[in-house]
């Protein structure tokens, strides 16, 4: 599933290509799994609206809309496991599993493609603002970051994946950040010292920013707004490197199951 850097990359790419344009028409596949809002309502809200901004909130792509009646709304796109949001010329063949096409004033199209249909499309109520379920990891202060884990008995890896605490962090970047901070994923979140949590916050923000610079990690179906893969998977230190030597100490990377997720770590570098 695309995580914060992948969603940020897609949102930024889409914004560069379509902000300021008006949505002339909307086509949807009407597949019920894909739509949290009724397709007819999505078409009604989007048609005639100007796209002011495309940005990320957690793992959700948010399209800010200025409507003809001067009200504001938002179009929310969650990519799920295999979702793609592509900006295409109309002569480009429509990919299989396309569930929404927005025709824009430039003549280009914004297409939502999702083979497995775990992605979701919706619109907010008029003048409502989507804020996401948890705190933003790229901007959270140290004090607020430490407070998130105070007294928690869950493993730190599970806490990092809890979207009600930090939204946008998934399996890849939790594993990579814990490695860079030197913290084992099984340790209880509430027992980690302030100094270690400071290292973890710095590592998390550094890893996320570096991944955004490299266009995210393409380990499955993820591509950006032009259909191009990311490169951060070439920088992974532990994720999906089970049995391979640690790039720091040469100890084989281990994999365990934690919070229902495959978890990768170095037993020597992480304490």
PyMOL commands that set and color helices and strands:
alter all, ss='L'
color gray80, all
select helices_A, chain A and resi 4-18+32-34+39-46+142-149+156-161+171-181+189-191+194-213+232-235
alter helices_A, ss='H'
color red, helices_A
select strands_A, chain A and resi 23-28+50-57+60-66+72-78+84-89+98-104+108-113+120-123+135-136+166-167+254-258+261-265
alter strands_A, ss='S'
color yellow, strands_A
deselect
rebuild
show_as cartoon
